[in-house]
Amino acid sequence: MRTTALTLAAALLSCTAFAQTTPVPAPAEPKVFVSVEEASALVSSLKGLDVRNAGDENVGEIEDFVIAGNSFASYILSVGGFLGMGTHYVAVSPSALAVTWNAADKKWNARINATKEQLKAAPQFKYEGRFAK
């Protein structure tokens, strides 16, 4: 009986000791929910958007978007071609393309400082391997 009482007393004391220890803080969790700013654009609104140059010539179209890790890496533009034949795809830096909202027309606009010939001469992006459609 005495052993049972000592065991019970030791268990209670150890529980009290555990209850008084400082809890370990949980690691910082990544932000899950965010706010979408008014100046933001949805990818679905930009896909298929004509890209114009400084001379207001249509030089291509936004075909796709590249995400690398958690960052927006590039736009894929389709240049030239007719009905999908002879289309040349190029990857351009997000900073090379000015995408703006025209409130008066309620339309997105995309501008690049390049000619159609420069875009056709750029290294081609191919939908192959892991990028195959």
C-alpha positions, 0 to 999 in steps of 0.5 A, spaced: 500 500 500 505 504 501 508 503 494 502 504 491 501 511 495 509 513 493 508 511 486 501 515 485 505 521 489 511 521 484 506 521 478 502 527 481 508 531 482 511 529 475 505 531 472 505 538 476 512 539 473 510 538 466 504 542 467 509 548 469 514 548 464 514 553 458 511 551 452 515 551 446 512 556 441 510 553 434 514 555 428 512 561 424 506 558 419 506 561 412 501 566 410 495 562 408 490 567 406 492 574 402 488 580 400 488 581 392 490 588 390 485 592 386 491 593 381 492 586 380 490 582 374 488 575 373 491 570 368 485 568 365 484 576 363 491 576 360 491 570 356 490 571 349 491 578 350 494 582 344 501 585 345 503 591 341 509 595 340 511 603 341 508 603 333 501 600 336 503 594 331 500 587 334 507 583 335 504 577 338 499 575 344 500 572 351 500 565 350 502 562 357 505 564 364 511 561 367 511 560 375 518 558 378 517 556 385 513 562 388 515 567 383 512 569 376 518 568 371 516 570 364 510 571 359 510 566 353 508 570 347 506 567 341 509 570 335 507 570 327 503 564 325 496 563 322 491 558 325 496 555 329 501 553 323 508 556 324 507 560 330 513 561 334 513 562 342 518 566 346 519 567 353 519 574 355 521 577 362 515 580 366 519 587 366 519 587 359 512 587 358 507 593 360 500 590 362 496 596 364 488 596 365 484 602 361 479 604 365 475 608 360 475 602 355 475 596 361 480 592 357 487 590 359 493 592 354 500 589 353 506 593 350 513 591 349 519 595 346 520 590 340 518 589 333 515 582 330 522 581 327 526 581 334 521 577 337 521 572 331 529 572 332 528 571 339 530 564 342 524 559 341 520 556 347 518 549 345 512 546 349 516 539 350 518 535 355 514 537 362 512 543 358 508 539 353 501 541 352 
